[in-house]
């Protein structure tokens, strides 16, 4: 059974301290920039390449959720998280999620977890298929700029 994919609606470019005015953030995703590209993971349930991310647990913040999901889904630790905005998606109802970026000192190695079966490094010149719609929209918006900002 393939899990339902959310459709990208929009990106709200609000400041992190102002996100509550939009509503509750239910999930967080991270564009983690490694030397070889931005980390994507293959979701074994949705059968799609996507940015590491997941649901915000009770008592968690979106920021700690993004860090945890990067570790759980790609097996790596990111540096300082930078706020990028709020993504709105729709899967029968609307959901809001935090979007962060971070830098990695090294490319992640092969990794698999309960949710993921592989890692891919996205660059502006190469994207795996199938790629989640919301993930593609976020890579289109931020990917090239992040890749060019690599220290």
Secondary structure, DSSP 8 states (H G I E B T S, - for coil): ------EEEEEE---GGGGGGT--EEEEEEEEEETTEEEEEEETTTTEEEEEEEE--TT--HHHHHHHHHHHHHS---SS-EEEEEEEEESSSEEEEEEEEEE-SS-------SSEEEEEEEBTTB--SSB-HHHHHHIIIIIHHHHHT--
